[in-house]
Amino acid sequence: MRLPPFHRYRRFSQIAAVFVLGMIAGGVVYNAIYHMAYNVLWLNNQDLRIEIEQYKSDIQTLKKYTNTSTVIREIKVRTEGSKAREGTAALDPVTAKEVLRKLAADLEPMRGRSMFEIDSDGKLARLLLDSKIYIVREKEYTVSIRTMLVMEGVLQIWVEISPYKRS
C-alpha cells in the first residue's frame, strides 16, 4: 500500500489551520465582548435594586408621615469622591453601593424623627457610625461622615469610604 505524498496536501492543511485559529480568536473576542456587556448589565441591575429598596422605604415613610411636615421622611446617603491613598486601589462601585446600603440600614432609626431634634440625633449618629467598619466581599471598609444636611424632610449625608487598615 502506497501513501500519497504529503506535499500535495500541505497548502490545504495550512489554510485549514489558519481557518481554525481564526475561529478560536473570533470566539475569544466574542466572549470578551459578551462578558463586558454582561458586567455593565449586572452593575445597572445592582443600581436599580438599590434604588427600588430606597423607593420602597421612602413610600412607606411617606405614607406613615403624610400629615406631619417636620419629620425626616427620606434619608439619602452619598459618597464623596475619596482619593485613593498610596498602596490602595480605587474603590469598586459595587462595593461602594453595598457599603452605602448597609449604612442606610444603620441610619433607618433616624426616619420619623423631628427635624428640630437633628442636633442631638446627628451627634448620636456621628458617634455611632463615624469610623464604623463594614465588611463587604470579605474586605473591611471604614466610613467617616463628612456632612449631614436636613432640608424639606430629607436627611442627606455625605460620607467617605476607605479601606480599613489594622494597626
Buried (B, 14 or more C-beta within 10 A) or exposed (E): EEEEEEEEEEEEEEEEEEEEEEEEEEEEEEEEEEEEEEEEEEBEEBEEEBEEEBEEBBEEBEEEBEEEEEBBBBBBBEBEEBEEEEEEEEBEEBBBBBBBBBBBEBBEEBBEBEBEEBEEBBEEBBEEBEEBEBEBEEEEBBBBBBEBEBEEBBBBBBBBBBBBEEE
